[in-house]
Every structure is written in C-alpha cells, then in structure tokens.
Amino acid sequence: MPTLQHYSTQKSYKKYYRYNIQEVFAGIKGEQEGDTLFQKYLQSYNEAKSQLMTLSAKFSYSHPTVVTQKAELKSAEVSLINRAKVLLKRPASIANINKIIFGNTEVSQTNQGVSTARNQGIYLTNSKLIAFLDADDIWYPDKLASHIAHFNKNINLGISFAKVEFLTPDGKRTGQISKAPLQQLQPQYFFYENPTITVSNLVVRREVFEKITPFDRNMSYAEDLDFLLRVSCSNSWQIEGVNKVLMGYRT
C-alpha cells in the first residue's frame, strides 16, 4: 500500500514540514507496531484534527461547533498520549509520538525560494506519492484517500488533482468551485491557465520527479505551470483530475 508525503511551505519559504501520512495507520515502530488500540486513538486524533481544520475554514474560531470540535480534539489527544505512555513506558507527547511514527518532522533552511524548498522536500521523501500543502490552503478530510484510490486505478497516472473550492482571504467557504477540465489535458492547456489551480492540489508519483526535473529553482512564479507543462509534453504520464472537491484555496 503506497504511502503519501506532503510538504507545508510557510509564506517566507524558510521552512517546510515533512509528514508521512499512511492510508491505514500502522502504529508506532518496534514493539508498538500493530497495537490496534493505539491505531484507533491515532486515527481518531487525526480525524478530529482534520474536522477542526475544516470547521475553522467555515466558521470563526469562537463558533460553538468549532469550540465543540476543539474539545473533541483535546479528548482524542489525551487518549492517544495516555496509550503512548503505556506502550513507550515513559512520558509521551504529540511531538514525540510524531517523531517516533514519522521521523524528523521539521526541517529549516535559508530562504532560497519556493522551488528550492519544494525540491528539497521531494529529495528527503522516500514515498511513492508526494503532495504539497501551502500554509494558507486547506485539505478536506477525504483528499488523501481519494487520490490514493485514483492512483491505484491507473498505473499510467503521473499527477492527480481535484476540484477546488475558492475561499475568502480569511478562510470562509464561498461555494465557488473550479470548473477547469479534469481529463484529456493537452500541453496547450498549461500555456494560458492552470487547470489544477494550485500546487496544494497536486499529488505526484515519485517516478515523475525521478524522470523529469522538479520545480525550476530560478522561478518564483508559475513554477508549477512550468513543471506541469514539461510533464505533459513528455507523453510519459497522464495528468488527470478527481471529480470531487478535495481542498480549499484562499483567493
């Protein structure tokens, strides 16, 4: 089963964050691997975190539904930490749970531009699928599972994307959905518009980056269009969208 890694790039592009998100959580390494109760608590924690992120995009942080979800997230966090304490036989925190499961989760570098940050992130991954998440964009809860299913159905798929919901600058949902074509994309599509909307909408098969140069380090604008155009012109991989709204993009 493929794993998927993503990078969240800050506005300053000085930092990017590394996560290794599996479709089915495998539990922590060593003797903790396969503990079903830990897996259950980990999944509950991640689902609560995703739900809070979605609600926060729609409502103010003081809205009753958000407050309720914050309490649920805290409860899920406490259960996860308590179970980790039992397994590790020592104090635990969300930070060291992440470190055990995912390895080092944060890497810093000097400001060399967005393309360099993303390329360095790609270099550090070892998963079969790679996705990106800019700090001001939002993934909806079923994004990862939907893209993994998309790749599993098509061995020729190189880049998967989906429909995008446009958000207000403060993250409120507008109901406005991208209308760009999802299939049979030709190179000319990438000359005058970006049908994928944003890098945060891309999930890329590792082999694509191994055969085609990643993002151009000399570009700080439209570097994603340049990459998509090169992939499309290669005739080696398909670029195809999922007919679902799987993320929110602040305008």
C-alpha positions, 0 to 999 in steps of 0.5 A, spaced: 500 500 500 503 506 497 504 511 502 503 519 501 508 525 503 506 532 503 510 538 504 507 545 508 511 551 505 510 557 510 509 564 506 517 566 507 519 559 504 524 558 510 521 552 512 517 546 510 514 540 514 515 533 512 509 528 514 508 521 512 501 520 512 499 512 511 492 510 508 491 505 514 495 507 520 500 502 522 502 504 529 508 506 532 515 502 530 518 496 534 514 493 539 508 498 538 507 496 531 500 493 530 497 495 537 490 496 534 488 500 540 493 505 539 491 505 531 484 507 533 486 513 538 491 515 532 486 515 527 481 518 531 486 524 533 487 525 526 480 525 524 478 530 529 484 534 527 482 534 520 474 536 522 477 542 526 481 544 520 475 544 516 470 547 521 475 553 522 475 554 514 467 555 515 466 558 521 470 563 526 474 560 531 469 562 537 463 558 533 460 553 538 461 547 533 468 549 532 469 550 540 465 543 540 470 540 535 476 543 539 474 539 545 473 533 541 480 534 539 483 535 546 479 528 548 482 524 542 489 527 544 489 525 551 487 518 549 492 517 544 498 520 549 495 516 555 496 509 550 503 512 548 505 512 555 503 505 556 506 502 550 513 507 550 513 506 558 515 513 559 512 520 558 509 521 551 507 527 547 504 529 540 511 531 538 514 525 540 509 520 538 510 524 531 517 523 531 517 516 533 511 514 527 514 519 522 521 521 523 524 528 523 518 532 522 521 539 521 526 541 517 529 549 516 533 552 511 535 559 508 530 562 504 532 560 497 525 560 494 519 556 493 522 551 488 528 550 492 524 548 498 519 544 494 525 540 491 528 539 497 522 536 500 521 531 494 529 529 495 528 527 503 521 523 501 522 516 500 514 515 498 511 513 492 506 519 492 508 526 494 503 532 495 504 539 497 500 543 502 501 551 502 500 554 509 494 558 507 490 552 503 486 547 506 485 539 505 478 536 506 478 530 510 477 525 504 483 528 499 488 523 501 484 517 500 481 519 494 487 520 490 490 514 493 484 510 490 485 514 483 492 512 483 491 505 484 486 505 478 491 507 473 498 505 473 499 510 467 497 516 472 503 521 473 499 527 477 492 527 480 488 533 482 481 535 484 476 540 484 477 546 488 473 550 492 475 558 492 475 561 499 475 568 502 482 571 504 480 569 511 478 562 510 470 562 509 467 557 504 464 561 498 461 555 494 465 557 488 468 551 485 473 550 479 470 548 473 477 547 469 477 540 465 479 534 469 481 529 463 484 529 456 489 535 458 493 537 452 500 541 453 496 547 450 492 547 456 498 549 461 500 555 456 494 560 458 491 557 465 492 552 470 487 547 470 489 544 477 489 551 480 494 550 485 500 546 487 496 544 494 492 540 489 497 536 486 499 529 488 505 526 484 508 519 483 515 519 485 517 516 478 515 523 475 520 527 479 525 521 478 524 522 470 523 529 469 526 535 473 522 538 479 520 545 480 525 550 476 529 553 482 530 560 478 522 561 478 518 564 483 512 564 479 508 559 475 513 554 477 508 549 477 505 551 470 512 550 468 513 543 471 506 541 469 507 543 462 514 539 461 510 533 464 505 533 459 509 534 453 513 528 455 507 523 453 510 519 459 504 520 464 497 522 464 495 528 468 488 527 470 483 530 475 478 527 481 471 529 480 470 531 487 472 537 491 478 535 495 481 542 498 480 549 499 484 555 496 484 562 499 483 567 493 
